[in-house]
Amino acid sequence: MRAVLVKEFGSFTNCEIAELPTPQPGSGQVVIKAGAAGLNFPDLLVISGAYQILPPLPFIPGKEVAGTVMALGAGVTSLKVGDRVLANVENGAYAEEAVANAADCHRLPDSMDFATAAALGLVYQTAYLSLIDRAGYQRGETVLVTGATGAVGLATVQLARAMGATVLAGVATASKADAVRAAGAHHIIDLAAPDLRDSLREQVFALTGKHGADVLIDPVGGDIFDAALRAMAWCGRAVVVGFAAGRIPTIKANYLLVKNIAVSGLQWSDYRERVPQRVAEVQQDIFRLQQEGHFQPHIMRTLPLEGFKEGLATIQDRRVIGKIILKLD
Ligand SMILES: NC(=O)c1ccc[n+]([C@@H]2O[C@H](COP(=O)([O-])OP(=O)(O)OC[C@H]3O[C@@H](n4cnc5c(N)ncnc54)[C@H](OP(=O)(O)O)[C@@H]3O)[C@@H](O)[C@H]2O)c1
């Protein structure tokens, strides 16, 4: 089978496709014949060696794959050969065949194609867990999402809207705003406005009658996080999801006290490792919401395996809106 192979940490442009033997499932694992895999921003971090969890070299990158179960390891009773699943993996998804823990496989609705399934995985789980498990979002609250054009941000916009929120979507690249509105944002917050520290709060307060944002979901960090924290409502809850802008912000604790706000973090892979049953529930709820027609994932491009560099470059160069998918069947 063919797979993308990382032989040394560095630029993804150095990675090549290799012919490898069919993987064997370990105990509690399955092998999946891939239909589609999602490209994700963290893949860039893993390939470059900057991610918090790094595999030994050489390795196959990629954290989500949808396809058909083709082999079962010892002790697997929850799945059978032929089942159609979406699987979360630490690495190994940029391949025609992938190994996954059975506990991290989510059965697909019958009518769902593999590209849609792969697009509804990691970033929707991240958005859902941030909103519900970390922020404790309550129906009807106002949710401010930064980086709303990106994969996590757009998923958050869609899920928050489907769950009854008023959605304020922070957009730094104005030309992408229409896609964010189409995903369900009620209002666009201009993150490229001059004097963002004041202007972000002014925009949010003007739209909420000075109430502010009950929930902040922030995949961007840097100056945008600093400014967004000033736009929180009384007893607001902010969730740190990522640092796409590059700078990890620092929070002064007195600010949390004075504003009566809470800040938490979300690390998706910990949920997968520690509470796979919760991730399974979350994934089935995401599938349910999509099947009920609340949203469709915004798949910007679908590429063959050979297109992985083009896809990763699109993410790295900030040209992406939503998801890029590798079609593998
Ligand atoms: N905590 C977790 O478990 C978890 C899970 C998944 C992802 N993440 C992290 O979340 C972040 C976003 O992931 P993603 O998949 O959404 O990535 P993505 O699809 O590439 O989107 C990145 C977003 O960040 C914005 N952005 C990037 N640089 C910026 C800057 N300098 N100023 C303002 N906005 C900027 C982009 O806006 P433009 O469209 O204007 O470029 C875009 O909205 C990454 O740091 C990723 O590692 C964390």
The ligand as an SDF file (V2000), in Angstrom:
LIG
                    3D

 48 52  0  0  0  0  0  0  0  0999 V2000
   -6.2890   21.9840   21.0440 N   0  0  0  0  0  0  0  0  0  0  0  0
   -6.5330   21.0470   20.1660 C   0  0  0  0  0  0  0  0  0  0  0  0
   -6.7810   19.9060   20.5060 O   0  0  0  0  0  0  0  0  0  0  0  0
   -6.5070   21.4260   18.7170 C   0  0  0  0  0  0  0  0  0  0  0  0
   -7.1650   20.6460   17.7490 C   0  0  0  0  0  0  0  0  0  0  0  0
   -7.1380   21.0850   16.4180 C   0  0  0  0  0  0  0  0  0  0  0  0
   -6.4470   22.2450   16.0760 C   0  0  0  0  0  0  0  0  0  0  0  0
   -5.7970   22.9330   17.0450 N   0  0  0  0  0  0  0  0  0  0  0  0
   -5.0770   24.1750   16.7470 C   0  0  0  0  0  0  0  0  0  0  0  0
   -6.0220   25.1690   16.3910 O   0  0  0  0  0  0  0  0  0  0  0  0
   -5.4030   26.0820   15.4940 C   0  0  0  0  0  0  0  0  0  0  0  0
   -6.2820   26.2540   14.2610 C   0  0  0  0  0  0  0  0  0  0  0  0
   -6.4140   25.0010   13.6010 O   0  0  0  0  0  0  0  0  0  0  0  0
   -7.2640   24.9320   12.2570 P   0  0  0  0  0  0  0  0  0  0  0  0
   -7.3260   23.5100   11.8990 O   0  0  0  0  0  0  0  0  0  0  0  0
   -8.4960   25.7060   12.3650 O   0  0  0  0  0  0  0  0  0  0  0  0
   -6.2530   25.6850   11.2590 O   0  0  0  0  0  0  0  0  0  0  0  0
   -6.5960   26.4180    9.8650 P   0  0  0  0  0  0  0  0  0  0  0  0
   -7.7000   25.7330    9.2000 O   0  0  0  0  0  0  0  0  0  0  0  0
   -5.3000   26.5850    9.1810 O   0  0  0  0  0  0  0  0  0  0  0  0
   -7.1270   27.8640   10.3310 O   0  0  0  0  0  0  0  0  0  0  0  0
   -6.2940   28.7830   10.9900 C   0  0  0  0  0  0  0  0  0  0  0  0
   -7.1160   29.9780   11.4020 C   0  0  0  0  0  0  0  0  0  0  0  0
   -6.2730   30.8710   12.1160 O   0  0  0  0  0  0  0  0  0  0  0  0
   -6.2970   32.1390   11.4810 C   0  0  0  0  0  0  0  0  0  0  0  0
   -4.9730   32.7460   11.5530 N   0  0  0  0  0  0  0  0  0  0  0  0
   -3.7950   32.1660   11.2680 C   0  0  0  0  0  0  0  0  0  0  0  0
   -2.7880   33.0420   11.4630 N   0  0  0  0  0  0  0  0  0  0  0  0
   -3.3650   34.1830   11.8830 C   0  0  0  0  0  0  0  0  0  0  0  0
   -2.8570   35.4570   12.2370 C   0  0  0  0  0  0  0  0  0  0  0  0
   -1.5340   35.7200   12.2250 N   0  0  0  0  0  0  0  0  0  0  0  0
   -3.7370   36.4080   12.5950 N   0  0  0  0  0  0  0  0  0  0  0  0
   -5.0480   36.1490   12.6020 C   0  0  0  0  0  0  0  0  0  0  0  0
   -5.6090   34.9580   12.2690 N   0  0  0  0  0  0  0  0  0  0  0  0
   -4.7570   33.9920   11.9120 C   0  0  0  0  0  0  0  0  0  0  0  0
   -6.6920   31.8860   10.0590 C   0  0  0  0  0  0  0  0  0  0  0  0
   -7.2690   33.0720    9.5300 O   0  0  0  0  0  0  0  0  0  0  0  0
   -7.1300   33.4410    7.9510 P   0  0  0  0  0  0  0  0  0  0  0  0
   -8.1870   32.6420    7.2510 O   0  0  0  0  0  0  0  0  0  0  0  0
   -7.3750   34.8830    7.9270 O   0  0  0  0  0  0  0  0  0  0  0  0
   -5.7620   33.0360    7.5530 O   0  0  0  0  0  0  0  0  0  0  0  0
   -7.6910   30.7530   10.2180 C   0  0  0  0  0  0  0  0  0  0  0  0
   -8.9450   31.2590   10.5560 O   0  0  0  0  0  0  0  0  0  0  0  0
   -4.0180   25.5470   15.2110 C   0  0  0  0  0  0  0  0  0  0  0  0
   -3.0960   26.1890   16.0600 O   0  0  0  0  0  0  0  0  0  0  0  0
   -4.1250   24.0780   15.5900 C   0  0  0  0  0  0  0  0  0  0  0  0
   -2.8870   23.5290   15.9670 O   0  0  0  0  0  0  0  0  0  0  0  0
   -5.8270   22.5590   18.3450 C   0  0  0  0  0  0  0  0  0  0  0  0
  1  2  1  0
  2  3  2  0
  2  4  1  0
  4  5  1  0
  4 48  2  0
  5  6  2  0
  6  7  1  0
  7  8  2  0
  8  9  1  0
  8 48  1  0
  9 10  1  0
  9 46  1  0
 10 11  1  0
 11 12  1  0
 11 44  1  0
 12 13  1  0
 13 14  1  0
 14 15  2  0
 14 16  1  0
 14 17  1  0
 17 18  1  0
 18 19  2  0
 18 20  1  0
 18 21  1  0
 21 22  1  0
 22 23  1  0
 23 24  1  0
 23 42  1  0
 24 25  1  0
 25 26  1  0
 25 36  1  0
 26 27  1  0
 26 35  1  0
 27 28  2  0
 28 29  1  0
 29 30  1  0
 29 35  2  0
 30 31  1  0
 30 32  2  0
 32 33  1  0
 33 34  2  0
 34 35  1  0
 36 37  1  0
 36 42  1  0
 37 38  1  0
 38 39  2  0
 38 40  1  0
 38 41  1  0
 42 43  1  0
 44 45  1  0
 44 46  1  0
 46 47  1  0
M  CHG  2   8   1  16  -1
M  END
$$$$
